[in-house]
Amino acid sequence: MKCPVCGYTESRVVDSRPSADFSNIRRRRECLACKHRFTTYEVIETVHPLVIKRDGSKEPFDKNKLLVGILKACEKRPVSAEAIANDIELSLTGSLNNEITSAELGEMVLSRLKKQDPVAYVRFASVHREFRDVETFIREIRKLQREDTDSE
């Protein structure tokens, strides 16, 4: 680790502790040349899968892009879009798959929204499944109603 004062590359760790959410480790270091103390943070580098788009192109998974879509569906609804995006990101980074289709990603969102809020679910489904007319909305809502009465 390079000292921010003198540039010397050797230092010793004086103190080490995890952050409050255990997502990184805070280390206090001391430069072996000038004795200046400084803090570094160690973070686990996560490898995200590639998302295969409908047109066949591939792009790296972007949690923020996913979050924007979820936020639109959850606008003025009692749903934590951030929690859903975090949950999906966690399941993707824990997976051994290095590719996922955008359709599979959308279905992951839909399954979580369906459990939390039917309005947000229909909003997201209308974009993800490309609803073309009012009749498609009605069919999806009726399907939700049937599943709701079946589970009671």
N, C-alpha and C positions, 0 to 999 in steps of 0.2 A: 504494500500500500504506500503510495507516494505521499510524503509529508506536504501539507499545503503551505508551509512556511519556507522550508529550505529545499524541498524537492527530493530529499533522500528517500530511497525506496525500502528501507528496512525499518520496521516498527514492531513494538510488542503490544499485545493485548493486555490492558490493565483491568478492564471490567467487561463482562458480557452478560446481556440479559434479553429475554424475548420481549417483543412489544405487547401491548395489552391484548391485541387480537391474535397473537402468535403468528402473524403473517410475515414478520421479519425479525432479525436479531440486531440489537443495538450493541455496538462495540466501542469502548473507549480505548484509544490507542495512544502510545507514546513513541515519538520519533527517537530512534537510537542515536542520532547525530546531535540534534539541537534540544531534545527533551520536551518539545512542544507536544501538548496533548490535543487530540482531535477525535471526533466521533465519526464512525462509519456505520452503514446499515447493510446487512446481508439479507438478500431476498432470494427466495427460490425462483428460478427461472422456469416458467411454465411454457409448455409447447402446446399451442392451440392447433386444432385441425384446420384443414382447408375446407371451405364451403364450396360445393359444386352447385353452381347456379343452374337455372332452367335451360339456359342457352348452351350449357356445357362448359362455360368458363369457370375458372377456379380463383378464389380469393381467400386470404387468411380470415379466420373467424374474427369478427370485430364486435366485442360486447356492447360498445356504445351504439353501433348501428342496430343491433338487436333491441337495445333498451329504447331507442327512439320509436321503433315500431310498437313495442309494448306500451310505451307511454301514451301514444296516440289512442290506442284501444282502451286504455284505462283512465282516460281523461275524465275528471269529476266522478270517479268511481272509487270505492273504498278498497283498492287493491294496491299492493306494493310492487310496482313494476321493477324496482331495483332488486327486490328479493327474488323475483322470478328470474331476472337476468343473471343474478349471482348463482342461483341454483343450477341453471342451465350451464353456465360457464364451469361450475364445479364438476358437474357430471361429464362435461366434455373433456376437461383436463384429466379427469380420473379414468377416462376411457382409453382403451388401447387403439381405437380407430384413429387414423390420421386424416380421414376425410369424412364429411357428412354432407348430405344433399340439403339444399335450402328447404325442400319439402319436409324432410325429417326434422329439421330445426323448427320449422313452423308448427309441426305436429307436437313437438315437445312443449312449445308455448301454449298451444291450444289445450293440451291435456291439463296443464297447470291452471289456466284461466277457467276451464270448465268447472273445476273444483271450487274456485274462489268466487267467480262473478259471471253469471250467464250473459249479462249485457256486454261486458268487455270481451267475453268469448265470441259472441256473434260479431262484434265490431272487428276483431282480429281475423276471424274466419272469413268475413266478407272480402277482405283484402287478400289474405293468404290463398283462399280457394277461388278467388276471382269471381265472386257472385256477379251475375250479369243482369238480373232483374229482381223485382220485388218477390216474385214467386219463390225464388231460391231462398230469400230471407225467411219467408213464411215456412217453407219446408224445414229449414234448419231450426227454427224456433219450435215448431211442432215436435220435431225429433227430441229436442231438449226437454220439452214438457213431458213427453212419453217416458223418457229416461228418468225424469224426476219423480213421476208417479210410480214407476216400477220399483224405484229404490225405497219408497216409503212403506 
